[in-house]
Amino acid sequence: MKSQEIKYVGIDCGKKTLEVIRIGDNSLHQRQQFSTTEIGISKLINWLNPNDVVGLEAGSQSFRIAKSILNKGVQVIVLNPGNLATIYQSLKKTDKEDSLKIARLIQRHPIEELPTVPIPNDVEEDNRRLCSEHENWTKQLTQGKNRLHSLFTQAGLTQITKKHLRTKANREISVALLPSRYQKEAERILKVLDLVEQNLKLIEEEIKEALKKNKAYAQTIMSMPGVGMITSLAIMSYMGNCKRFSSAKQAAYYVGLVPRVDISGDSAYYGRIVNRGCHSIRRVIVQAAWSLVRCQYGGKIKEFYQRLYPKKGAKKSIIATSRKMIEILYTMIKTGELFDSMPEKVLNRKLTQYGLM
């Protein structure tokens, strides 16, 4: 009995619709359109065959769709859209549909050569949303404080700095100094800031609970100075157990902390860091690096920064230090070993603060 031909399915995910195409070795293409609702996804799954290989670009709905397809036992490949532009150039110029481009891509290239994105489990996906939500609320808090501070500047009260606006009590004392014509706007901003801070407290409690569910992991990575609960959640959510990384260098590349390399003959030029990678980790690991280099327990990583600083300056040195932190965290996660420069008493105090003892 002849085995069923493998066919390749490309899915272009829109907000409300999925443009789907199935191609094989012949020139016949099958096109379908489905909605992104649960009913539409169910119809898509019923339309797929067991021998299909499905490809789609990572996006806001991609993981939900990919998991539904996987549950049917159909192979699905989620592609990193940031790395596809160059590959697309090798396809036919007439392939204007994204779904057809994706189908041809997974037909012509082995999966090992494609820029794939691992499909997170439900817990990882929930934790990633927590990371994004915390970042969004933090930005709103900063914007609100900046707006409030600008009122003091407009009113000529330049002695009021941003540090006077950090806490609710200090903000209320400072706002009382404003002339009456600025009071109403300031009071509205205060209400917004109070709401944002309340939401941040709720999110931070959720983050603590998420870390408690993987206490040993959190304890390991928090043994590195500068790594707090926000950084821990980001690393846990996106890097996980690090089994998908073959080396510490690959983990640093995933985060986007490796330099661009141009090689010509025997010469190699190292430029700026690559303009891609996991934003959620890169953002917090750079902040963590600043904390580490100011900490007395920074150990060899701090010494690394201090060696670079006179030659490279603060910004380049802190990026290199961030990369070093990711590479060492990779090893710590793989081995379960704690960071060797943090005294046990100090670590226990830190873990107790986050309810991880």
C-alpha positions in Angstrom: 0.0 0.0 0.0 1.4 3.4 -1.0 2.0 5.8 1.8 0.1 9.0 1.8 2.0 12.0 0.3 3.3 14.5 2.8 1.8 17.9 2.1 2.7 21.3 3.5 0.3 23.8 5.0 1.0 27.5 5.4 -1.1 29.6 7.7 -1.2 33.4 7.6 -2.7 34.5 10.9 -4.8 37.7 10.9 -6.7 39.2 13.8 -10.1 37.6 12.7 -9.2 35.2 9.9 -6.7 32.5 8.9 -5.6 32.3 5.3 -4.6 28.7 4.7 -3.0 27.0 1.8 -2.0 23.3 1.3 0.7 22.4 -1.3 2.3 19.2 -2.5 4.7 18.0 -5.2 2.1 18.8 -7.9 1.0 22.3 -8.9 -2.4 22.0 -7.3 -3.0 24.2 -4.3 -5.9 24.0 -1.8 -6.9 27.3 -0.3 -9.2 27.8 2.7 -10.2 30.5 5.0 -11.1 30.0 8.7 -12.0 32.4 11.5 -9.8 32.7 14.6 -12.7 31.8 16.9 -12.8 28.4 18.7 -15.3 27.2 16.0 -13.0 28.3 13.2 -9.9 26.6 14.8 -12.0 23.4 15.2 -12.9 23.5 11.5 -9.2 24.0 10.6 -8.2 21.0 12.6 -10.9 18.8 11.0 -9.6 20.0 7.5 -6.0 19.0 8.3 -4.7 15.5 7.4 -2.4 13.4 9.7 0.4 13.6 7.1 0.3 17.4 6.8 3.2 19.6 8.0 1.9 23.0 9.2 3.8 26.2 9.4 2.9 29.6 10.8 4.7 32.7 12.0 4.9 33.5 15.7 2.3 36.1 16.8 -0.3 36.9 19.4 -2.5 33.9 18.4 0.0 31.5 17.0 0.7 29.4 20.1 -3.0 28.9 20.8 -3.5 27.7 17.2 -0.3 25.6 17.2 -1.3 23.8 20.4 -4.7 22.9 19.0 -3.0 21.5 15.9 -0.5 19.5 18.0 -3.3 18.0 20.0 -4.6 16.4 16.8 -1.2 14.8 16.2 -0.3 17.0 13.2 3.3 18.3 13.0 3.4 22.1 13.4 6.3 24.5 13.0 6.2 28.0 14.5 8.6 30.3 12.7 10.4 33.4 14.0 9.2 36.3 11.8 12.3 38.4 12.6 14.6 35.9 10.9 12.5 35.1 7.8 13.0 38.2 5.6 16.3 36.9 4.0 14.9 33.4 3.5 11.8 34.8 1.8 14.0 36.5 -0.8 15.0 33.1 -2.1 11.4 32.2 -3.0 9.5 33.0 -6.1 8.7 36.7 -6.5 5.1 35.7 -7.5 4.5 34.2 -4.1 2.9 37.3 -2.7 0.7 35.5 -0.2 2.3 35.0 3.2 0.6 31.6 3.6 2.1 30.4 0.3 5.6 31.7 1.3 5.4 29.8 4.6 4.2 26.6 2.9 7.0 26.7 0.3 9.5 27.5 3.1 8.7 24.4 5.2 8.5 22.3 2.0 12.0 23.2 0.8 14.0 23.5 4.1 14.6 20.8 6.8 13.3 21.9 10.2 16.9 22.1 11.5 17.6 25.0 9.1 14.5 27.0 9.9 14.3 29.8 12.5 11.8 28.0 14.8 10.2 29.2 18.0 9.5 26.5 20.7 5.9 26.3 21.7 5.5 27.2 25.4 3.3 25.1 27.7 0.4 26.8 29.4 2.3 27.7 32.5 5.2 29.3 30.5 2.6 31.2 28.5 0.9 32.5 31.6 4.2 33.6 33.1 5.2 35.4 29.9 1.9 37.3 30.0 2.8 38.3 33.6 6.2 39.6 32.4 4.5 41.7 29.7 1.8 43.0 32.0 4.4 44.0 34.6 6.4 45.8 32.0 3.3 47.7 30.7 2.2 48.8 34.1 5.8 49.9 35.0 5.9 52.0 31.9 2.6 53.7 32.8 3.9 54.4 36.3 7.0 56.1 34.9 4.9 58.1 32.4 2.6 59.3 35.2 5.5 60.4 37.4 7.1 62.2 34.5 3.9 64.0 33.7 3.5 65.0 37.4 7.1 66.1 37.5 6.6 68.3 34.4 3.8 70.2 36.3 6.3 71.2 39.0 8.7 72.4 36.3 6.0 74.4 34.6 5.1 76.0 38.0 8.7 76.9 38.6 9.1 74.5 41.5 12.3 73.1 40.2 13.5 72.0 43.6 11.0 69.1 43.4 12.8 66.3 41.8 11.6 62.8 40.7 12.8 61.3 43.9 10.2 63.4 45.7 7.5 61.6 43.7 8.5 58.0 44.4 6.0 57.2 47.2 2.3 58.1 47.6 2.9 60.1 50.8 5.7 62.1 49.3 3.7 62.8 46.1 0.8 64.2 48.2 3.1 66.4 50.2 4.7 67.7 47.0 1.4 68.4 45.2 0.2 70.5 48.1 3.0 73.0 47.1 1.6 73.5 43.6 -0.3 76.7 42.8 -4.1 76.2 42.6 -4.2 76.4 38.8 -2.1 73.1 38.6 -3.9 71.3 41.5 -6.8 69.6 39.6 -4.5 68.0 36.9 -2.1 66.9 39.6 -4.9 65.3 41.6 -6.1 63.4 38.5 -2.5 62.1 37.9 -2.3 61.1 41.6 -5.4 58.9 41.2 -3.9 57.2 38.1 -0.6 56.6 39.9 -2.4 55.1 42.9 -4.3 52.7 40.6 -1.2 51.7 38.7 0.7 51.0 42.0 -2.2 48.9 43.3 -2.1 46.8 40.1 1.6 46.4 40.3 1.3 45.1 43.8 -1.2 42.5 42.7 1.0 41.4 39.8 4.0 41.2 42.0 2.1 38.9 44.4 1.2 36.7 41.4 4.9 36.6 40.4 5.9 35.5 43.9 3.3 32.7 43.6 4.7 31.6 40.2 8.2 31.5 41.6 7.1 29.5 44.6 5.8 26.8 42.3 9.4 26.4 41.0 11.2 27.2 44.2 14.5 25.3 43.5 14.9 27.0 40.1 14.2 30.5 41.6 16.6 29.9 44.5 19.3 28.9 42.1 19.2 31.9 39.8 18.5 34.4 42.6 21.8 33.4 44.2 23.3 35.7 41.6 23.4 39.4 42.8 21.1 41.7 40.9 18.7 39.0 39.9 15.3 39.7 41.6 11.9 38.3 41.1 11.1 40.1 37.9 14.4 38.9 36.2 13.8 35.4 37.7 10.3 35.2 36.2 11.5 36.3 32.7 14.4 33.8 32.7 12.1 31.0 34.0 9.4 31.8 31.4 11.6 32.2 28.3 14.8 30.1 29.0 13.2 27.4 31.1 15.5 24.5 31.8 17.9 25.6 28.9 17.7 22.1 27.3 17.0 23.7 23.9 20.3 25.6 24.0 23.4 23.7 23.0 25.7 26.2 24.7 25.9 29.3 26.8 26.7 31.3 23.7 23.5 30.1 22.1 21.6 31.2 25.2 23.2 34.7 24.9 22.3 34.8 21.2 18.7 34.0 22.1 18.5 36.9 24.4 20.2 39.2 21.8 23.4 39.9 23.6 26.0 38.8 21.0 27.8 41.2 18.6 27.2 41.2 14.9 30.1 39.5 13.1 31.3 40.3 9.5 34.0 38.0 8.3 36.1 38.8 5.2 39.0 36.6 4.4 41.1 36.3 7.5 39.6 39.3 9.2 36.6 39.4 11.5 34.8 42.6 12.5 32.6 42.6 15.6 29.9 45.3 15.5 27.0 46.3 17.7 24.8 43.6 19.4 22.3 42.0 17.1 19.0 43.9 16.8 16.8 41.0 17.8 16.4 38.5 20.6 14.2 38.0 23.6 13.3 41.6 24.6 11.7 40.5 27.9 14.9 39.0 29.2 17.3 41.5 27.6 15.4 44.5 29.3 15.6 43.1 32.8 19.1 41.4 32.6 20.7 44.8 31.7 19.0 46.3 34.8 20.2 43.4 36.8 23.8 43.9 35.5 23.7 47.5 36.8 22.7 46.2 40.2 25.4 43.5 40.2 28.3 45.8 39.4 27.3 48.0 42.4 27.0 45.1 44.7 29.9 44.0 47.0 29.2 40.3 46.2 29.5 40.6 42.4 32.5 38.4 42.4 34.1 37.5 39.0 31.4 39.1 37.0 31.9 42.5 38.8 35.7 42.1 38.2 34.9 41.4 34.5 33.0 44.7 34.3 35.8 46.6 36.1 38.4 45.4 33.6 36.3 46.4 30.6 35.1 49.8 31.9 38.3 51.8 31.4 38.6 50.6 27.7 34.9 50.4 26.6 33.0 52.8 28.9 30.0 52.1 31.0 27.3 51.3 28.3 29.4 48.7 26.3 30.8 47.2 29.4 27.3 46.7 31.0 26.1 44.9 27.8 29.1 42.6 27.9 28.4 42.0 31.6 24.8 41.2 30.8 26.0 38.6 28.3 28.4 37.2 30.9 25.5 36.9 33.4 23.3 35.0 30.9 26.1 32.6 30.1 26.8 31.9 33.8 23.0 31.6 34.5 22.8 29.1 31.7 25.5 26.9 33.5 23.8 27.4 36.9 20.4 26.3 35.5 22.0 23.2 33.9 24.0 22.2 36.9 21.8 23.5 39.8 24.9 25.2 41.4 24.5 28.5 43.2 26.5 31.6 42.4 29.7 31.3 44.5 30.2 34.9 45.6 26.9 35.4 47.5 27.2 34.6 51.3 24.6 32.1 52.5 23.3 34.6 55.1 22.8 37.3 52.5 21.1 34.9 50.1 18.8 33.5 52.8 17.7 37.1 53.6 17.0 37.8 49.9 15.0 34.6 49.5 13.0 35.3 52.6 12.1 38.7 51.2 10.4 36.9 48.3 8.9 34.1 50.3 11.2 31.5 48.8 12.7 30.0 52.0 
